[in-house]
Amino acid sequence: MNAHRFTARDELALTKPEASLSAAFALKGHTVHKGQDGGFYVSRYGLSRYCKDLEALQDFAKLVGVSHGV
């Protein structure tokens, strides 16, 4: 029987709110990567910004004019 094995990839999977916000960033040309510590790395034009959690990511989204329907 094949039991699901937990992998690091599972831990890095985005929740629905994280995925929605990541998609909104993508529409503005940013990429968002979830780190192993639960934080997020946002990059564009070779520059990057670390956001320690979803709340910080939402704050950064407002700062750079990324809007999402939440």
Protein Blocks (a to p, Z undefined) as FASTA:
>chain_A
ZZddddfklmmpccfklmmmmmmmmmnopacdddfkopacddeehiacddfbfklmmmmm
mmnopacdZZ
